[in-house]
Amino acid sequence: MTTISSALSSLRLVLAILFALALTACAGSGGFDLAALQNSDINNFRAPSGATLSTGQPTAAQLDLAARAGVKHVINLRTAGEEVAFNEAEVVESLGMRYYSIPVAGGVGINAANASALSRILADIEGEPVIVHCATGNRVGGLMAFTALADGASIDEAMAEGERWGMTSERLQGMVRESLSGI
């Protein structure tokens, strides 16, 4: 009996140490689980810059998963007129994340002012996990192309950066390239 009690005590100690190590590891990484999000089927999911993610419109269930995976912020680039089946701001905030809105109205909304607004928010959150989204991720990529150009990239480099962030529409790529050329 004492051997079994001794073994159970040792096992409890080992489990407690392993649990403490797991908590420490999560605290050190900010508790961000990128793999859970990569396997979530969020439309046009991209992780081009650490914990700054670009996606199409996430569902309420995908936002719940994002919160559980450690995402702290959601930046929505969709306009008020774009229909979704739920109140995204309420869902995001109810999950303990912070919600931001930069209404980007199609190709004309992809401009230096909106890119600057996005850059300011990203700077303010200081690298905390964030999802930046529109309907498909194309507007996210378009704004990141403007940001790249402002940071000294050539037009071709800025366009490549936009594609890396989710700008896949050839029509939008043409509009963005033309806008970047006029700067």
Helices and strands as residue ranges (DSSP letters): H 2-28, H 34-38, E 46-49, E 52-55, H 60-68, E 73-76, H 88-94, E 98-101, G 107-109, H 112-124, E 130-133, H 138-150, H 155-164, H 170-181
